[in-house]
Amino acid sequence: MAKSSLFRWTKKTFLKGLATLLPAILTVYVFLVVFNFVRNNVSEPINMFVGKQLYATEWGRGYLNRQFEVPLTGENDKPLEGDALKAELKAKMDWWPGFIIAFLIVMTVGFFIASWVGRRIFRSGERLLTRMPIIKVIYPYAKQVTDFVFGEKEKPSYSSVVAVQFPRPGAWAVGFVTGEGLRSVKERTQRKMVNVFVPCSPAPMSGFTLIIPEDEVVPLDITVDEAMRFIISAGVIVPQQQLTEEGHTRLVELKETGRVPAADVQKKLQE
């Protein structure tokens, strides 16, 4: 009995510690992945290019030698070249010069595109790209993604949260109304239709787009943020105003068994 209690206590304590540390660990991991990607694919190529251009001049060789201890000459008393120069630059040069140069290039391009002349030149270049084989298939879709993420135009928003029967009658899913259906479907069915996006759980970045009769959706009195928490948590986090009697009872049971802190349960019941 004592061993069983000790095992449960150890398991409970370990899971609490894991739940506390895991978000921070994942954050650091993602940061390191992004940092290494930028360093290896942006900063390092720029460093190689700039370093080679500098090393080609006498002044540049002296600068690289003073700042990064890149040798002035190789074994044959001649300036380094080829793979030997590349290896020295990669080993001796810090990552930050390439990063700063990349940042300045992006800022310069943004400043130029913000001007009237820059916009005209950029649009002309885009028209040229969209006429080139292969590139015309890739570029428009890549631009749609970047425009959605970084564009200043207002992004599409969900008008309301609803429940729909999906993927079969009797099974309900939470979705978002995104539009007013399609004309051809409305004319064929003679019913008012709505577009509903049903996100996948627990990763709502993808999902299903449905065209459903308006009278078959159930409006939900919750916000988009509350609906997203419900979806991402796989139904564990239920908005207070949508809790059923069974849901309230379940919270009380969790409080009594100690599986959820009493303060959290009390807060949830009083919301």
Secondary structure in CASP SS format (residue, H / E / C, confidence):
PFRMAT SS
TARGET T0000
AUTHOR 0000-0000-0000
METHOD secondary structure of the structure
MODEL  1
M C 1.00
A H 1.00
K H 1.00
S H 1.00
S H 1.00
L H 1.00
F H 1.00
R H 1.00
W H 1.00
T H 1.00
K H 1.00
K H 1.00
T H 1.00
F H 1.00
L H 1.00
K H 1.00
G H 1.00
L H 1.00
A H 1.00
T H 1.00
L H 1.00
L H 1.00
P H 1.00
A H 1.00
I H 1.00
L H 1.00
T H 1.00
V H 1.00
Y H 1.00
V H 1.00
F H 1.00
L H 1.00
V H 1.00
V H 1.00
F H 1.00
N H 1.00
F H 1.00
V H 1.00
R H 1.00
N H 1.00
N H 1.00
V H 1.00
S H 1.00
E H 1.00
P H 1.00
I H 1.00
N H 1.00
M H 1.00
F H 1.00
V H 1.00
G H 1.00
K H 1.00
Q H 1.00
L H 1.00
Y H 1.00
A C 1.00
T C 1.00
E H 1.00
W H 1.00
G H 1.00
R H 1.00
G H 1.00
Y H 1.00
L H 1.00
N H 1.00
R H 1.00
Q H 1.00
F H 1.00
E C 1.00
V C 1.00
P C 1.00
L C 1.00
T C 1.00
G C 1.00
E C 1.00
N C 1.00
D C 1.00
K C 1.00
P C 1.00
L C 1.00
E C 1.00
G H 1.00
D H 1.00
A H 1.00
L H 1.00
K H 1.00
A H 1.00
E H 1.00
L H 1.00
K H 1.00
A H 1.00
K H 1.00
M C 1.00
D C 1.00
W C 1.00
W H 1.00
P H 1.00
G H 1.00
F H 1.00
I H 1.00
I H 1.00
A H 1.00
F H 1.00
L H 1.00
I H 1.00
V H 1.00
M H 1.00
T H 1.00
V H 1.00
G H 1.00
F H 1.00
F H 1.00
I H 1.00
A C 1.00
S C 1.00
W H 1.00
V H 1.00
G H 1.00
R H 1.00
R H 1.00
I H 1.00
F H 1.00
R H 1.00
S H 1.00
G H 1.00
E H 1.00
R H 1.00
L H 1.00
L H 1.00
T C 1.00
R C 1.00
M C 1.00
P C 1.00
I C 1.00
I H 1.00
K H 1.00
V H 1.00
I H 1.00
Y H 1.00
P H 1.00
Y H 1.00
A H 1.00
K H 1.00
Q H 1.00
V H 1.00
T H 1.00
D H 1.00
F H 1.00
V H 1.00
F H 1.00
G C 1.00
E C 1.00
K C 1.00
E C 1.00
K C 1.00
P C 1.00
S C 1.00
Y C 1.00
S C 1.00
S E 1.00
V E 1.00
V E 1.00
A E 1.00
V E 1.00
Q E 1.00
F C 1.00
P C 1.00
R C 1.00
P C 1.00
G C 1.00
A C 1.00
W E 1.00
A E 1.00
V E 1.00
G E 1.00
F E 1.00
V E 1.00
T E 1.00
G E 1.00
E C 1.00
G C 1.00
L C 1.00
R H 1.00
S H 1.00
V H 1.00
K H 1.00
E H 1.00
R H 1.00
T H 1.00
Q C 1.00
R C 1.00
K C 1.00
M E 1.00
V E 1.00
N E 1.00
V E 1.00
F E 1.00
V E 1.00
P E 1.00
C C 1.00
S C 1.00
P C 1.00
A C 1.00
P C 1.00
M C 1.00
S C 1.00
G E 1.00
F E 1.00
T E 1.00
L E 1.00
I E 1.00
I E 1.00
P E 1.00
E H 1.00
D H 1.00
E H 1.00
V C 1.00
V E 1.00
P E 1.00
L C 1.00
D C 1.00
I C 1.00
T C 1.00
V H 1.00
D H 1.00
E H 1.00
A H 1.00
M H 1.00
R H 1.00
F H 1.00
I H 1.00
I H 1.00
S C 1.00
A C 1.00
G C 1.00
V C 1.00
I C 1.00
V C 1.00
P C 1.00
Q H 1.00
Q H 1.00
Q H 1.00
L C 1.00
T C 1.00
E H 1.00
E H 1.00
G H 1.00
H H 1.00
T H 1.00
R H 1.00
L H 1.00
V H 1.00
E H 1.00
L H 1.00
K H 1.00
E H 1.00
T H 1.00
G C 1.00
R C 1.00
V C 1.00
P C 1.00
A H 1.00
A H 1.00
D H 1.00
V H 1.00
Q H 1.00
K H 1.00
K H 1.00
L H 1.00
Q H 1.00
E C 1.00
END
